Amino acid sequence: MSAVYTPSTAEITNGSALLILQTTGNANCNMESDSVLITIDPSPVVGAGVDQTICVNNLNVTLSGSVSGITNTGIWTTNGSGFFVPNTTALNANYVPSA
């Protein structure tokens, strides 16, 4: 037996859903049941800061990232070939594009 369950808006707001499985067609036997509590964590919220324009003679970009919700950590990535100082996991890092 398998099923797919989609939590309601109220369950998402409350942060949990209690699902109960009960027997049916029990004839002369008592009904049996079991339950499972599903905890619904909120989605993380991430902010990369404001867009910036930099000069070719000053390629240092100061980043001001934020992560909240179920986690407070994140990782910076780039489609370029620059690097992050002090590292990719510092939310308030500097990005140095490659020349």
C-alpha positions as CSV (number, residue, x, y, z in Angstrom):
1,M,0.0,0.0,0.0
2,S,1.3,3.4,-0.9
3,A,-0.2,6.9,-1.1
4,V,0.8,10.4,-1.8
5,Y,-0.4,13.1,0.7
6,T,-0.4,16.9,0.1
7,P,-0.6,18.9,3.3
8,S,-3.3,21.6,3.5
9,T,-2.5,25.3,3.9
10,A,-3.6,25.0,7.6
11,E,-1.2,22.1,8.2
12,I,1.7,24.0,6.5
13,T,0.9,27.0,8.7
14,N,0.7,24.9,11.8
15,G,3.9,23.0,10.9
16,S,2.6,19.5,11.1
17,A,0.1,17.0,9.9
18,L,-1.1,13.9,11.7
19,L,-1.9,11.0,9.3
20,I,-3.9,8.0,10.6
21,L,-4.2,4.6,8.9
22,Q,-7.3,2.5,9.9
23,T,-8.3,-1.0,8.9
24,T,-11.5,-1.5,7.0
25,G,-13.6,-4.6,6.2
26,N,-12.9,-5.9,9.7
27,A,-15.9,-8.4,9.7
28,N,-16.3,-9.2,13.4
29,C,-12.9,-7.9,14.4
30,N,-12.1,-4.6,16.1
31,M,-10.8,-1.8,13.9
32,E,-7.0,-1.1,14.3
33,S,-5.1,2.0,13.5
34,D,-1.7,3.6,13.6
35,S,-0.6,7.2,13.0
36,V,2.4,9.1,11.8
37,L,3.2,12.8,12.6
38,I,4.7,14.7,9.7
39,T,6.6,17.8,10.7
40,I,6.7,20.5,8.0
41,D,9.7,22.7,8.2
42,P,9.5,26.2,6.7
43,S,11.4,26.9,3.5
44,P,14.7,28.8,4.1
45,V,14.8,32.4,3.1
46,V,17.9,33.6,1.2
47,G,19.0,37.1,0.2
48,A,22.1,37.8,-1.9
49,G,22.0,41.5,-1.3
50,V,21.6,44.4,-3.8
51,D,22.9,44.4,-7.3
52,Q,26.2,46.2,-7.7
53,T,28.2,47.9,-10.5
54,I,32.0,47.8,-10.1
55,C,34.9,49.5,-11.9
56,V,37.4,47.6,-13.9
57,N,40.2,49.1,-11.7
58,N,38.5,48.0,-8.5
59,L,37.3,44.4,-8.9
60,N,36.6,43.7,-5.2
61,V,32.8,43.1,-4.6
62,T,31.6,43.2,-1.0
63,L,28.8,40.7,-0.5
64,S,26.1,41.0,2.1
65,G,24.2,37.7,2.1
66,S,21.5,36.5,4.5
67,V,20.0,33.1,5.2
68,S,17.1,32.4,7.7
69,G,14.4,30.0,8.4
70,I,15.3,26.3,9.0
71,T,19.0,27.1,8.4
72,N,21.3,30.0,8.8
73,T,24.1,28.8,6.5
74,G,24.6,28.9,2.8
75,I,27.3,28.7,0.1
76,W,28.2,31.3,-2.5
77,T,28.8,30.0,-6.1
78,T,29.6,31.7,-9.3
79,N,29.4,31.0,-13.0
80,G,32.7,33.0,-13.4
81,S,36.2,32.0,-12.4
82,G,36.8,34.4,-9.5
83,F,37.1,33.5,-5.8
84,F,35.4,34.3,-2.5
85,V,37.3,35.8,0.5
86,P,37.5,34.4,3.2
87,N,35.6,31.5,1.7
88,T,32.3,30.4,-0.1
89,T,30.4,29.9,3.2
90,A,31.0,33.3,4.7
91,L,27.7,35.2,4.1
92,N,29.5,38.6,4.2
93,A,32.4,37.6,1.9
94,N,34.2,39.5,-0.8
95,Y,34.2,38.3,-4.3
96,V,37.2,38.9,-6.5
97,P,36.5,38.3,-10.2
98,S,39.4,36.9,-12.2
99,A,41.1,39.4,-14.5
